[in-house]
């Protein structure tokens, strides 16, 4: 090797050392989204993506659990118990009692089964006060459904058991073993109450209360009461309350796909990805709050509001299509139209206003009140109008 | 050192070759490890032309024929002079009704999209029909066909009753002595003619483009809707309703139910209609009306594109052979089918077995070969 070549070799070697040891500024944290592997001096520019955990589990810096939605779980369990009680009236000769239903609704003197021992009996939690913010028009509407089903179920005890066009009572399916207590017009109170409260109570509180500015423009720096194990900030807690109205399972959709919004989002997963999008948005938004990334939080609120609306509208459309499929079967058609009505009603309670109260009333007016004399043209028009309002036209005949 | 500082190090890219190599290696490993069947079931079949041909050569002709036959029957009824209907008029109307019934067997297979929106399947051919309800509705001026409560007293079965429940001369006399009876017959065919042309219109003006452009196989895709509707109509509407219920094999008591046959009052159409329904299935399967003797792209070509395997060409050969067997078996029965199922119940069980074989080939084997999910509910046991 010639000397000159040796010189070049060492010069290159030296250059190589200099390259790795010289001062270049940038983000040096490999966990950051703008990590600069060439930088060897951190300039404070590191930017981090919100890290979304696989489950809805969040802790503070000391590892304390910060998630609590016990109040929401109580209300979900109340509606589960009430629904079970309502459905008992689908057996002819079994009545449900109006006083009992009203006591359940207002959690006023009713003794719950409370399988999970949450202290529901006598607790301050109730469905009634949380129905559309306690708006009397809506609470009276639901109380009207409750007295309606109580009266009709009492008639089946007195022997007027069979429902038909113009006669309230239990209607049996001609193609399956299903039977449902329905009004003289084929409307099913149980569905109007259960799915109706999913809208007026759960959806309303998620979208129009807890994820709205009044509950989001709050403190996010200090634990509410660490001495009382409330390690969450006020903002974190409000987010958790919204989540608890969607599902009370931290590992959704592994669990929690069995009732209410968790169930119907899961049902719309194949075509609309409702469950995965909602679950991810709730987890990402909560993580963003814990990292005080409020722009990211707001982006997730937008997703949640949009996806809940698509889920509610998609589920209504799904039931309208089912009603067409079972058009000749009075029990199933009426049952499915009652579900569709309740999900359409729910749409007015969200922060997204693609289907506002006027639009809901127009859609329900098109459907008409009597499900025994509804035409296929009415059903398809409601379906197609609703799909157009919510951007679901391409799915309208498949949902 | 300044020159070193000014020399930008290509951050990241220095790592690229190794990273690229590793990720490529991973991809190869994943592909080899997780998908052993991919070479065997490589689908090169282009579903776009298949859907296009199915619409042009099968679905639209089926609806067009059916709609034309409805119109022809309607025209024939309008040629009759109310109050002066004679035996020959009734014979003529019967001939048109038979052709309408036959053409319906083809259109019945596409119970999705525009047909499902109007519940065409139920409004056209719900049977057994309720004859006392038909009679009661004759004089009802506010009668609205198509509402749920009318489904078992309208459509082809109601017209089979009104035209066929007695001799042609007796029917003519009845229609003359009770003008509302003939007027009701005209209301029935008016309704069918309007419904059939509405569905044809919807296919031609909107749904066809959507149908042809959805070329996937997922739930809600065109091929998913088409094959689910086909399988459901074949399994429930043909195998079960045309034979499995009337011959008793699908009832708890296994007692023949002669009144459950299709077009029972005709006494001569039931077997022919069942056979025609199989021809409708055959047309859809082969993508034309020539049992595969053409270049039209059908489900048969889809299966053949999967190659020389038991789920490809082998399955196609089985289906093709079983279709011929089933058609011949159906033709071995004789009308009146209601009488035949009573007198030859065990022979009809053999025919049913041939129809059942096609359920297995189509619903189980074909659907899994094509990767299309069955999404309809089987109501037999719930």
Contacts between the chains, C-beta under 8 A, distances in Angstrom:
chain1	res1	chain2	res2	distance
A	15	B	4	6.0
A	18	B	1	6.4
A	18	B	4	4.8
A	19	B	4	6.5
A	19	B	7	7.8
A	19	B	9	5.9
A	22	B	1	7.3
A	22	B	4	6.4
A	22	B	5	6.3
A	36	B	11	6.3
A	37	B	11	5.6
A	37	B	12	6.3
A	37	B	15	7.8
A	38	B	9	5.3
A	38	B	11	3.7
A	38	B	12	7.9
A	165	B	149	6.5
A	175	B	379	5.1
A	176	B	379	6.1
A	176	B	382	5.1
A	177	B	382	6.7
A	270	B	218	7.9
A	270	B	219	5.4
A	270	B	220	8.0
A	271	B	219	6.9
A	271	B	220	6.0
A	321	B	116	7.8
A	324	B	116	6.0
A	324	B	117	6.7
A	324	B	119	6.1
A	325	B	116	7.1
A	327	B	119	4.6
A	327	B	122	6.0
A	327	B	148	6.0
A	327	B	151	7.6
A	328	B	119	7.6
A	328	B	122	5.1
A	328	B	126	6.7
A	328	B	148	6.0
A	328	B	151	4.8
A	328	B	152	7.8
A	330	B	148	6.5
A	333	B	148	6.6
A	372	B	147	7.9
A	372	B	148	6.5
A	372	B	149	6.9
A	373	B	147	5.6
A	373	B	148	7.8
A	373	B	149	7.9
A	374	B	148	7.8
A	375	B	146	6.6
A	375	B	147	6.7
A	376	B	117	6.5
A	376	B	118	5.3
A	376	B	119	5.2
A	376	B	146	7.0
A	377	B	118	7.8
A	380	B	117	4.7
A	380	B	118	7.8
A	395	B	220	6.9
A	397	B	112	7.6
A	397	B	113	6.1
A	397	B	116	7.2
A	397	B	117	7.2
A	398	B	219	7.2
A	398	B	220	3.1
A	398	B	225	7.4
A	399	B	220	7.8
